[in-house]
Every structure is written in C-alpha cells, then in structure tokens.
Amino acid sequence: MKIKTLILLSSLLCPIAFADVDIQNNESALKIQLDQVIWLNSPKFYFTNNDLENINRQFLARIFTNKQGIVTQVEILKSTELQRLDQKLVSSLKRSRLKPHTINGQAFPIIAELPIELISR
C-alpha cells in the first residue's frame, strides 16, 4: 500500500519539478511550428499492441523548453484515453532535447505542439 501511495504522489508532484517555464505567463517563449522542431535527443516511444489495447491511438502534446532546448514541461492536449500510455509518452518527451531556437544569436525558450499517432500492428 505504501508503494502505491508513493507512486501516486510522485506522479502528481513530478510536473512541478519540470515547471521552470511558466505556461500562463511566458512572453519570451516562441511558439514554433512542428517543421521547425530540430531534435538533438529525440523521444523514444516503446509500446506494444497490448499497451495500445489493439487500437490505433492519437496523442497531442504541447512541449515547453528552456533556452538550452531541455523539455521542461509537457501538456497533454489530446489523450490516448489510456492514462498509462499517456504517462509513457510524457515521460519520453521529458527525456528528449531540442536544438536551442536562436534568433540573431540569442536563444529563446520555445513552445511547440507535437501530434503523435500510434499504430497497432
């Protein structure tokens, strides 16, 4: 019982640890298009048909990075409808890294929306 409580609490508090980009009031963050996203360390998605429950799934996430291109926060815009799978995707996105977005030599935090389609085979 204690382990389940610890896992639940850590999953609730985990997003706070990555919140160094303010979602509500970050005027310096640039919203970029998907074709402008350049991965230095791309997300690795590992899933099985069992994870997908043998159904194709769609997921849409908004990612926030700092000036160094480190993903600081992931917001789920469209869920796969499977909480366990959503958490796997969020976790993978948080471990990824983007090339810092620079304009005239100055790096900016960025916000991008990433659609992900998971195909059952």
Secondary structure, 3 states (H helix, E strand, C coil): CHHHHHHHHHHHHHHHHCCCCCCCCCCCCEEECHHHCCEEECCCCCCCHHHHCCCCEEEEEEEEECCCCEEEEEEEEECCCCHHHHHHHHHHHHCCEECCEEECCEEECEEEEEEEEECCC
